[in-house]
Amino acid sequence: MSHITRREAIGTGAVGAAGAMLVAGTSASAAQGAGAVTPVQAFAGKHTPQPLRFDPAKLTGLSERLITSHWENNYQGSVKALNTIETRLAAAMADPDFPPVAYSGLKREELHRTGSVVLHELYFGALGGDGKPAGTIRDALAAWFGGFDRWEAEFRRTAMSLAGGSGWCVLAYNRHTASLHNYWAWDHMHAPVNGAPLITLDMYEHSYHMDYGTAAAKYIDAFMANLHWEVIDARYRAAIG
């Protein structure tokens, strides 16, 4: 079972409470309809978890137990929830009397779960390396921040500003301004408009508490030591492509 922080509970409590009502209400509406709803592609609910691209037992400073729990409970839990929400949206669209306020709750949860799935896949997808920066992205970060070390210092400071609670630290290429920035994201729905995420650091306590307790800085050290910079560089080149 996954663990949530107090801030996660506060941030998603209202959605969760509404979610139970929405699931029941949508199911009832579907049952009263002409028959089973055939979801369109947008609401097919067929997302599948991406496997880890590395051996979780071989990371530096991040235990196999921590990574496996994070991947199985938090990430896969969001994949399953997103599939459920999509099928509920399909059923709601088949019901002309479905209330707008209830549909709003479903759409909020769709965004929340979509963000969680995407951010977690980017998080796990950039692990498994030796942490040594290389490639075009290293030079670009040095240019934008006045040195690679200065970028890293700002990235770490942004991450630590979220320690003890929840959120994501995201290095992104902003397509609108054609620039690189470290962004502070309070939750799975809080991200820069038109930004291509290159590195996503999960700062929810479930991502490190099992190994480090409240020592978030040590977790950030371990995360940085396991980054696969070839993957990050490929994301950057695709973003500016």
Secondary structure, DSSP 8 states (H G I E B T S, - for coil): -----HHHHHHHHHHHHHHHHHHHHHHHHHHHSSS-----GGG---------SS-GGG-SSS-HHHHHHIIIIIIHHHHHHHHHHHHHHHHHHT-TT--HHHHHHHHHHHHHHHHHHHHHHHHHHTBSS-----SHHHHHHHHHHTSHHHHHHHHHHHHHTTTTS--EEEEEEETTTTEEEEEEESSTT---TTEEEEEEEE-SGGGTHHHHTT-HHHHHHHHHHTB-HHHHHHHHHHHH-
